[in-house]
Amino acid sequence: MLQAKTEYGEFVTLASLKRERISRLKMQNQFFCPVCDKPVIAKAGSLMVPHFAHHSKGNCPSHEGGEGVYHEKGKLLLYQWLVHQHLDVRLEAYLPAINQRPDILLNVNNKTIAIEYQCARIPLSQIISRNEGYYSQGIEPIWILGANRFNRRGQNHIKIDQFQLQFIHQFSSDFPLTLYYFCPNTLRFILFQDFYFLTLQKAAGRLLINKLPQMIVTDLFQPAWFQHEQLWRIWKREKRSFRLKPPGRGYGREFAWQQWLYVNRLHKETLPAIIHLPVSSQFRMTTPPWNWQSRLCTDIIAPLENGDAFNLQDCLHFLRQHIRNPQSTPLVKPSICPVYQYLQLLEHMQLIQEVTPNVFVKRQTILFFKHVEDALHGESVLMEQMMKQNTGMDHV
């Protein structure tokens, strides 16, 4: 912990003091945990951020799980950044009503925000429990990941593993999907916004990197959108790579999908161009876009005659094993349905039409290609059409 209190009730943050001052305080005072009131030790070695520690492990909520120097330094820098903006902010404030102690507690614009700086893996159940505690007190949680978890894969691409899915924020339906990262060593603050998963772990979106001192707190809540023309251009390259990449040895669900193709006498090189399209809520799916979209098109929509109807509920039931539990993304507030988003894209292409809420009618035959050359041409035409129309996912 970065803060403790003296026997006189005065709070002390060692990291904000000079070494000489820390030495005098250690000789003149006893320090106590602000949560459990048990004695704590002041530690101020040359290789660590000055902090306090319990004499032994116990049940005190102040135990952080051993995230180390990187975490302590980042938490302190974020706190100091907010202090310099003359905001009402507290470091490691204990909330007895919910027995929780956020890294930073901020009051701004009549809202209370709990900022958690997370550098190490913790169970999803712990994240859900913390968020529920904050929400019960009318507190908005913001989770900032350590940049040690940031994995850039290109100009607009990053890798987002299953652990990071839990920290995707979306405060309202008109706010983009957002991930926050901070590096205490370089002072770089990273916002990744309005992103779309191309595969299960690779996403393309708007990447903003700034130095923390050049930012103010409201920058965390400024929406930045990915240009849709750029998205479709990226997707065009991705679909071409998907068509031409030799099939590797699949595992798990990818192997099951390859077996499904084989049983149905299908080849990924000749699948319809409408398969493997971007939907912003792909993060709610347990399989990549080409997997569930090909199943939906081939098994549900393609067998229908033009004019036949089908409904969203049947599609959701058919794909139930491909849809994540909403609890896996607890910071995404709007209820977003990737299957419905995909059906709306097909409606935009005039392949289907929503005649009543959640009920669709097939309007055109789904085209399966005979040769990979035909598929590449058809796909290119479709992607160019979507770019010209500037079709986005904000309407779905």
Secondary structure by P-SEA (a helix, b strand, c coil): ccccccccccccccccccaaaaaaaaacccccccccccbbbbbbccccccccccccccccccccccccaaaaaaaaaaaaaaaaaccccccccccccccccccbbbbcccbbbbbbbccccccaaaaaaaaaaaaaacbbbbbbccccccccccccbbbbcccccccccccccccccbbbbbbccccbbbbbcccccccccccccbbbbbcccccccccccbbbbccaaaaaaaaaaaaaaaaccccccccaaaaaaaaaaaaaccccccccccccccccccccccccccaaaaaaaacccccccccccccaaaaaaaaccccccccccccccccccaaaaaaaaaaaacccccccccbbbbcccbbbbccaaaaaaaaaaaaaaaaaaccccccc
